[in-house]
Amino acid sequence: MTHLVLSTPVALHDIRDVNMFVRNALDKAPVRLEAEEFEELVAEGLVILYELAGKYEPHREGYARAGSFAGYAAIYLPKRMTDAWHRSHPEHRYITLPDGKRAWQYLKATVSLDEQRVKFANVSGREDSDDVHEGRFVQRSQWVPVPEAGPLAA
């Protein structure tokens, strides 16, 4: 597993090491990730963290003392990274339920026909098999209408 490694820890506001901060936040996120996905999400988390830093107000009017960016980021970063993870999966849909609430719907992931052909060839031990048929996709405008079948004659 390759890690995004910075030569030295990079600080941001009161966070001493942004890389470790993002990794810790991701460990707490409610998603299960492959190693590759984890690294991509860490990189995405760093971008999100810097976006949050741009919006952060260290000392808001009416408060006796300044806030903590680490506390602010710890609240928003895991949710934003979870959303980024969902966006990276086209099979995840954010839908409105009948009661008006919003929830994620998890559909089956799409599969590449080429990948399936390669898998079949690898399993069968042959590069080309009689069981594998070539085909092509045509646009809907090129489809031919098929009449409905009537009742079967007895």
C-alpha positions in Angstrom: 0.0 0.0 0.0 1.4 3.4 -1.0 0.9 6.2 1.4 0.7 9.9 0.5 3.9 11.0 2.4 4.9 14.5 2.9 8.6 15.0 3.6 7.7 16.9 6.8 4.5 17.3 8.7 2.5 20.2 7.3 0.6 22.4 9.9 -2.7 24.2 9.2 -4.1 26.5 11.9 -3.9 24.4 15.1 -3.5 21.1 13.2 0.2 19.9 13.4 0.1 17.3 10.7 -2.7 17.6 8.1 -1.9 14.2 6.5 -2.4 12.3 9.8 -5.4 14.4 10.7 -7.2 13.4 7.5 -6.2 9.7 7.9 -7.5 9.7 11.5 -10.8 11.3 10.3 -11.1 8.8 7.6 -10.6 5.9 10.0 -13.6 7.2 11.9 -15.8 7.6 8.7 -18.5 4.9 8.3 -17.1 3.5 5.1 -15.2 0.4 4.2 -12.4 1.0 1.7 -9.9 -0.9 -0.4 -6.3 0.3 0.0 -6.4 2.2 -3.4 -9.7 3.9 -2.4 -8.3 4.9 1.0 -5.3 6.7 -0.6 -7.6 8.5 -3.1 -9.9 9.6 -0.3 -6.9 10.8 1.8 -5.9 13.1 -1.1 -9.5 14.2 -1.4 -9.7 14.8 2.3 -6.6 17.1 2.1 -8.4 19.2 -0.5 -11.5 19.3 1.6 -9.5 20.3 4.7 -7.9 23.2 2.9 -11.4 24.3 1.6 -12.6 24.2 5.2 -9.6 26.3 6.3 -10.6 28.9 3.8 -14.1 29.2 5.2 -13.0 29.0 8.9 -13.5 32.1 11.1 -11.0 31.8 14.0 -12.7 34.3 16.2 -16.3 35.1 15.6 -17.8 38.2 17.0 -19.7 37.7 20.2 -17.4 34.9 21.5 -15.0 35.4 24.4 -12.2 33.4 22.8 -11.1 32.0 19.5 -12.3 28.6 18.4 -10.3 25.5 17.3 -9.9 24.7 13.6 -9.1 21.1 14.6 -12.5 20.9 16.4 -14.3 22.6 13.5 -12.6 20.3 10.9 -13.3 17.2 13.0 -17.0 17.9 12.8 -17.2 18.5 9.0 -14.3 16.6 7.5 -15.6 13.0 8.0 -19.0 13.8 6.5 -17.5 15.6 3.5 -15.1 12.7 2.9 -18.0 10.2 3.1 -19.9 12.3 0.6 -16.8 12.3 -1.7 -16.6 8.5 -1.4 -20.3 8.2 -2.4 -19.7 10.5 -5.4 -16.8 8.3 -6.6 -19.3 5.4 -6.9 -21.8 5.9 -9.7 -23.9 3.0 -8.3 -24.7 5.1 -5.1 -27.7 7.3 -5.5 -28.9 9.9 -3.0 -32.7 9.5 -3.1 -35.7 11.0 -1.4 -37.8 8.4 0.5 -41.7 8.5 0.5 -41.6 10.2 4.0 -39.4 13.0 2.6 -36.2 11.9 4.2 -33.0 11.5 2.2 -30.9 8.3 2.1 -28.3 6.5 0.1 -29.4 3.7 -2.2 -26.8 1.2 -3.2 -27.3 -0.3 -6.6 -25.2 -3.1 -8.1 -22.0 -1.8 -9.6 -21.8 -1.7 -13.4 -19.6 -4.3 -15.0 -17.4 -4.0 -18.1 -18.2 -6.6 -20.8 -14.6 -6.6 -21.8 -13.5 -7.4 -18.3 -16.0 -10.2 -18.1 -14.6 -11.6 -21.4 -11.1 -11.5 -20.1 -12.1 -13.2 -16.9 -13.8 -15.9 -18.8 -10.8 -16.4 -21.1 -8.5 -16.6 -18.0 -10.8 -19.1 -16.3 -11.3 -21.3 -19.3 -7.5 -21.2 -20.2 -8.2 -20.2 -23.7 -7.7 -16.8 -25.3 -10.8 -17.1 -27.5 -13.6 -19.4 -26.8 -16.6 -20.6 -28.8 -18.7 -19.7 -25.8 -17.8 -16.0 -26.0 -19.7 -14.1 -28.6 -18.8 -10.8 -30.1 -21.4 -8.1 -30.1 -21.8 -4.3 -30.3 -24.1 -1.8 -28.9 -26.3 0.2 -31.3 -28.1 3.5 -30.6 -31.8 3.3 -29.8 -32.7 5.0 -33.1 -31.3 1.9 -34.8 -33.5 -0.6 -32.9 -36.1 -2.5 -34.9 -39.6 -2.7 -33.4 -40.8 -6.2 -32.6 -44.6 -6.8 -32.7 -46.2 -8.2 -29.6 -47.0 -11.9 -29.8 -50.7 -12.7 -29.8 -52.3 -15.6 -27.8 -51.0 -19.0 -28.7 -53.4 -21.1 -30.8 -54.5 -24.3 -29.2 
